[in-house]
């Protein structure tokens, strides 16, 4: 019998041997996984807000309600779900919450990957800009002039932005002073 750690190590070894999947292939695999998630749906913000209150009940409250449904056939008929159905749904949600945690961790990892990739290019681009600005001063590197001009035009670092003509703000209206009638 394989333990979970051995399976993870096997999966990691297989992934290390296999070249990285393309981002498009990963998206395709994620879409396939969506079909395996029970009740998978995209909710609008208002619809999600409507569901949030009842979904965030204290676990002990939910368990007591499940026990009450199991103890009363009339309550089961009123609720429209058996205690067994409610219990299995609650357990499925708990197991799926672990998937959610793992996906959040994966999202953090993907975000970090994108950040490091963009940083690598950005760092090299800034270095290329600095070196190009020096090289264009020499005639043999005149071919870089249009590139430096393009970089200068789109550079958002180290460039003074022209201040827009400041129009004076209108003076605030005087605050009325309350008067008290003299009696």
N, C-alpha and C positions, 0 to 999 in steps of 0.2 A: 504494500500500500504506500502510495506517495503522499508525503505531507505537503501542505500548502507552500512551505518555503522551498521545497525541492521543485515544485511545479513553477514557482516564480523564477527560480534560478534557471530552470530549463527554458522558460519563455524569454528571459533576459538574454541567455546565450544564443537562442535562435534569432532574436532581434539583432544582436551584435553581429552575427554572421551575415544576416540579410541586409543589403544596403537599405538605407532609409527609404520609406515609402514617400511618394510624392504627396504634397499637400492635397492635391485633388483626390488621390486614392484614399487618404485619411478621411476626407469629407464624405466620400462615398461609403466608407465603412461605418462612419458615425450615423449616416442616414439609414443604413441597414439596421444598426442597433436600435434606432428609434422605434422600429416596428416591433421590437421585443419588449418594450417598456409598457407595462400595463397602464391604461388610461393616459397615454402620452398625448398631450394637447398643448397648444400655445394659447394662453389666456391673455386677454386685454388687461390692463392695469385695473380698471373698475371691476371686471369680473373676478380677478384674483383677490381684490380687496373684499369683495362680498363673501368669498369662501374662507378668508383668513380667520375670522373670529371663531367659528365652529371648529376649524381644523387645529386650533392652538389650545384646546382644552387641556387641563391638567390630566396627565395619564391616569392618576388614581380615580378621577371623576369618570373618565371614559370607561375604565375597567368596572367601576361600580354600576354604571349604566348597562354595560354588557351583562353583568351578573343579574341585574333586575330584569332585563329582557329574557334571559334564560329561565328566570323563576316564574314568569307570568305569560301564559299563552295569549292573554288578551293584550298585554303590552307588546308582545312580539307582533301580533296582528296589527296593532296601531302603528308601530314603528315601521313595519313592512320589511324587516330583516330579522333573521334568526340570530341568536347569540353566537352561534358558530360562525356565521357569515361575518358578523361584526368583528369577532376575534381574529379570524383569518385575514380580514382586510387590514386591521390594525397591525398585525404582525408583518404583512406584506409591505405596509408603509414604513415600518421600522427597518426592514431589510433594504428597501429601496433608498432610504435615507443614507445608508452607507455608500450606495452608488453615487448619490448626490455629493457626498463629501469627497469621494475619489475624483469625480468630474471637476469639482471646484479646484482641487489640488492640481489636476491636469491643466485646467484653464490657466492657473497661475504659472505653471511650467511653460505653457505655450506662449503666454504673454512675455515671460522672461526671455524665451528663445527669440521672439520677434524683437524685443528690446536690444538684445546683444547683437543680433544680425544688423539691425539698423544702426547701432552704435559703431560697428565695424566699418560700415560704408560711410557713415557721417564723419568719423574720425579721419578716414582716408581722404574724404572729399575736402575737409577743412585743411588738411595738410597739403593737398594738391593745389588748393586756392592760394595758400600762403607762398608755396614754392613758385607757382605760376606768376604771381605778382612780382616776384624778384627776377624771374627769368625773362619776362617780357621787356625788361630794361635793356636787354642785350639784343642786337639786331638779328642774330641767328635764331632767335626764338619768337620772332614776330608772328609766326603762325598761331601762337597762343593768345594773341590779342583779342580776337572775337570771343574766345572761351572765357577769358578773364572778364571781359565786359559782361558777358551773360551771367557769370557767377556773381559779379559785383551787383548787377541789377537785382538778382534774386536773393542775395545774402541778407539774412535778417540779424546777423551778429555784427557788432561793431560799426553799425551804420547809424549816423545821426538822422533821425527822421525830422523833416521840416514840421515845425509846429504850425497848426492851422491858425489862421488869423483869429485872435481872441476877440469876441464881441462882448462888451460888458454885459453882465447879467442884469436883468431889470431889478430895480430896488424893490425889496419886499414891501408889501402893503403895510401901512401902519396898523398896529394891533389896537383894537378898540379897548378903551379903558372903561370898565364897568363903573357906573355911577349908582350911588345909593340915594334913594329919595329921602329928603329931610322931612322928618315928621314933627 
